[in-house]
Amino acid sequence: MTIHLPQGPYEPRTTPLDLGTGGAPPASRTVFSAAHVVADPYADISPDDPAAIDWDATLAFRRHLWSHGLGVAEVMDTAQRGMGLDWAGAAELIRRSGAEAKAVGGRIACGVGTDQLPAGPATLSEVRAAYEEQLAVVEESGAQAILMASRALAAAAKGPEDYLETYAHLLRQASEPVVLHWLGPMFDPALDGYWGSRDLDAATDTFLKVIAEHPDKVDGIKISLLDAEREIDVRRRLPGGVRCYTGDDFNYPELIAGDDQGFSHALLGIFDPLGTLAAHAVRVLDTGDVQGFRELLDPTVELSRHLFQAPTRFYKTGVVFLAWLAGHQDHFTMVGGLQSARSLPHLAKAYQLADRLGLFPDPELAESRMRALLAVNGGDRGKGGDSGNGGTR
């Protein structure tokens, strides 16, 4: 039955893409999905209160990712870290997800940052102490640590040397090799000029110097700059044994497929809604079938570029919207009210693109929820109602 979207009439699919019910972790690539959190829609809180999390639904989604062989990247920006989820909530999520990972044998890595610091200027010693506190919580949970870019460090650092000294100190403190995360300003404007320079070539040199001086403490790097050429260049300059985890939600198929000089592993927010398909595609790649891998994953790029369009930091809204349509949660309420961060036409286009890919396990459920959203936000204007008042019949 036709559904009338803001873009025009659309005929939804009636069957999902059949990719099976689960699978072993991919062998040729290490693949993490940065996972979203599910808000508690019945919590009586104000915008200034700490986030209220539906723990059962949040952990169930992580079990879904693990069941398909994906690793979970926890408390990253996909989980609204720094955009509604505070450090207390993040620490609780680390502990709960770490315990769940142990119970099911799932791979997990957790973000380490400095977001417990109060608003306002911080000294470099305070930044280091904040990082150390969070690193201890992650290591105690049994998870791998991801050293995230710090807004406080970006504000406090006077130049590249402050980054080199801070990261050297942290890498000495880490008990196991970590992942270094370079998140670009398109994801968080407060990180502009990270690594001591707005010149990306100079910043890249500083980033690589940190790794070169401590290769035994760096498992890999995650680059989220939406710049495939720069990622490939950095990937080729890494010391042996240090992995590159792509965070490029615009160019991930070609970066994961790689070339005759190497490839990227993956740590991606888009693999939250694409989890089942992404895991299947990488298992196809495990067989050496690069063409089959690209045929599965290339068509998803249009959806990913849509969700991550500027302002990119609000991609989380589309991710949670698709989780609701797919039946992973019962509502479209987000931490901090972020469900309002994208327009109805944007969400409708996301539905259309995801449906065309066959991402929804129950297309009828997805369609009914899309219709409900349209009804609440202006009505189905293609069913004979007055297009001027948006009424429904």
N, C-alpha and C positions, 0 to 999 in steps of 0.2 A: 504494500500500500504506500502511495506517495506521501512523503513528509515535506511540508513547505518550510524550507529554511530561508533565512534572510538572503542567501545567495540565489534562491529559486527552488523549484520543485526537485526533489531527489527521491530516487527509488532505492531503499536500503537493501542490502544483501539479506538473504534468508538463511545462509549457512556460513559458519566460520571457516577460516583456513585450518585444515586438519594437520596439526603438528605433533600429535601424540600427547601423552599425559605427563611426561617428565623425562629425565635422562641424566646420564653421568656428566660430571663437569667436563667441559671441552679440554682436549689434550694439548693442542698446538698453541693455544693462547690462554692467558689468565684473564678472566672476564669478571669484572665487578659491575653490579648495578647500584648506583647511588639511589637509595630508597626514600620515599616520602613518608611522612607521619600522618596518621589519621586523627583528626580532632574529635573531641567529645562534643557532639552537637547539643547535648542537654545540660552542659555545664553553665551555671549562672555566673558568668564572669564579665568584666568590663574590658575595654581595650588595653588598659594599663595593668591588668592582672597577668600572672604567669600563664603559659599555655596549658590548656586542659587536653590531655591525650587519651584517646581510646586505646588502651594498651592491648586489649585482646585483638582488635582489628589491625593494629600496627604490627604486632608480632606475627599475626596470621599472614600478612602480606610478605613478610620476610621468609616465612616458611614456603610460601608460593615460589619465591625466587630461588631459594635453595633447592626445592624439589626439581627444578629444571636445570640444576647444575651450575647456577650462577653464584658468584660470591656477592656478599652484601657490603657496600661501602656505607657505613653508618654515620649519622649526625653530620653529614655534609650539607652543602647549601640546598640540595634537593629536599632535605628534611627541614627546610626553613631556618637553618642555623643562621643566626643574626638577623632573621626576618620573622620573628615571632617565637622561636624556640630559644630560651635562655640557657645559661650553663647548667643550672640546676636540673632543668628538663633534659638537657643533653646528657648529663652524667647518669641520670636514671635510665635513659634510653640505652646508653652504653652498657650499663650493668645488666639490664633485662635482655638486650639482644645478645650480649656475650654469653649469658647463661643459656639462651635458646640455641645459639650456635653450637655450644658444647653438646646439648641434648640431641640435636639432629645431625651433628657432624658437618655443619655448614661452615664455609669460609667467611671470615669477617675481618674488616679493617675499619678503624674508627678515626674520625677527625680529631686532631689536637689543635686547639687554638688558644685565644686569650680573651674570650668574650665575657669572662667573669669580672674583668676589670671595670671599675666605674667609669661613667662618661667623663670625658675631659682628658687632659694630657697625662701620659704615664712615662716614667723613666725606663731606660733600657733594662735596668735590673728588675723592675716590676714586670716588664714584659716577659723576661726570662723566667721569673718565678711563676707567673701565670701559666706559661707553657709547661713548666715542670709539674705543676699541680695536675694539669689535665693529662699529661703523659703518664703519670702514675696511675690515674684512674683507668686509662685504656689498657695499660700493661697488666694491671690487677684483674681486669676482666678476661684476659687471655686473648685479646684481639691484637692484630697488627696495628701499628700507629701510622697515621697519615699526618704529617706536619703541615697544617693548613696555613695559608697566607693570613697575616694578622693585620687588622685595621690599626691596632695600637702601635705595632712595629712600623707600619707605613707612616704613621704620624710622628713617631719618636725618632726614627733613624735620620741621621744627617747626611748619609751617603752610603756607598757600597760597603765600606769597612764595617759599619754597624750591622749590616746583614750578615757578613762573613763571620763576625765574632759571635753574633747571637746564634746562628745555626751551628757553628762549630761547637759551641757550648752544649746545645741541645743534643746534637748527635753523640757527643761524648756521654751524655746522661742516658741515652736510649739503650736498653738491654738487648734489643734485636734490631735488625735493619728496618728502616722506615721508608715510607713513600713521601717524597717532597712534592708539594702541590703548589703550582703557580696558577692562580686564578686571576684572569684578566679583569680590567675595569668594566667591561661590558656586563659581567656578572655581578660586580660590586664596585661602584664608582669610587669608594673609599680606598681601593687598592691601586689607584692610578700611581704610576711611578715606582711600583714595587721593584725590589732589588737595587734601589738607589738611583734609578734613572727612568725618564719617560722615553728615552731612546732605546728601542727594543733590542738593538744589537748590543749595546752596552749592558743592558739588564741581563741578556742571555749570557754574556761572558761572565758576569758575577754568579749567576745561577750555576753555570757549569763549573766554576771554580770551587764552589761549595762541594760539589759532587767529587771533583777530582782530588780534593784534599781529604775526603772521607769515603772512598768507594766501598769500604767494608761495612759501613753503617747505612748505606743507601740501597734498599732493594730496588727502587725504581723512582721514576718521576711521573707526575701527572701534569700535563700542560693543557690549560683551558683558555686558549687565546683565539680560537676559531680561525687559525692561520695554518693551513696544512703544510705549506712550504717551510715555515719556521719549525714546525714540529719535526718534519723529516730531517731538516738540517741539524737540529739538536739531537735527534735520535742517532744520527750517524757520528756524532761527536762524543757520545757517552762512553765511559770506560767499559771494558768487557764485563759482562755479568750484571750490569745495571739496566733494568728494563725501562721502556717508555710505555706508559699507560695513556692512551689517547683520551682526552677530555673534550675532543672536538666534535660537537653535536651537529656540525654541518658537513663534515668530510670523513666520518668514521669508516664507511665501507672500504675506501681506498687505503686508508691508513692501517686498518687491521689486516687487510689482504697483503699489504706491503709490496716490496719490489725485490730485485736481486741483491739489494744491500741490507735488507732487514725489514722489520714490520713493527707495528705497535700492538701492545696488549690493550685492554680496554677498562676504563673506569668512567662510566657514562650515566648521566641523568636520563637520557632518552631510553636507556635500557630498562627503566622502570616500566613504562607502558609497553615496550617492545620485548620484555623479558623472554617470553616463550619463543617468539620468532627469532630473536637474537641468538639464544642458546642453540636452537636448532641449526641456524645458519653457520655458526662457528663449528659445530660438529660436522657439518658438511665440509667445511674448510679443513678439518682434521684429516679427511680422506684425500686431500690434495686437489679437491674440486674447487678451484678458485672461481670458475665461471658460475657454478651452482651457488656458491656463497654470494657472489655479487647479484645474481638473479633474485635471490631472496631478500637481500638487504638494501640494494640500491633503491627499490621503489619506496622504502620507508623514509628516505631523506627529505622528500617534500613535506611529510608530516613533521619531521624533526625541525626543519627550518621554519616551519610555521609556528610551532610551539616556542621556539627560541628566538623569534623575531624581536627586534628592539621594541621596548626596553627588555633586554634579554633576561634580566633577573626575575621577571615575572613568569618565566616558563613553568614554575611550580604549579601555577593555577591550572594550566592545561594538563599537566601530569595527573593531578588529583582528579580533575574532571573526567579524564579517561578511565581512571581507576574506578570511579563511581559508575560510569556507563558499563564497564566490564564486569561489575558485580563484586568487586573486591571490598567495597564498603557500601553502607546503606544510605549515604548522604553526600552532598557536595558542600560541606562546611569545612573551612580551613582554619588553621591556627592564625590568629590575628585578623580574621575576616578577609583573608587574601583571595577568597573566591570572587571578590568584586574587582580584582585587578585586571581582568581581561573582559572585553566586550562580548555581547551575545553573538554578533557575527563571527568574532574570532573563535568562540567555542563551537559554534555550529560548523564552521569550516574544519575544525579539529575532528569533530564527530564524523563528518563526511569522509575525510581522508583516512581516518582509522577504520571506518566501516568498509571502505573500498579495499583496504589491505586484509580484511577478514580478521582483525584483531580481537573482536568481541566474541567471547565464548558463547554468549547467548544474544544473537543480534536482535531478537524481539525485545528482550529486556532493555538493551541499549536504546532501541528506537522509542520504547515507551517512556524511558527517562528523558530522552531528548525532547519528546513531545511535552512532557510535564514542565521542563525548563522553559520551553517556548511559551507555554500557557501562562506561567507565572510572570514571565518577563515581556509580555506584549501580545501574546496570542498567536495562533496559527493564521496568518494573513492570506493564506491561499485557499481557504475553505469556504469562501463566499461571504466572509465577514467584512465589515467596513474597514478598509485598509487605513483609513484616516484615524480611527480610534483604537485599532489593534484588538478589537473585541473578539471573543471566541463564541462558537455556537454549540 
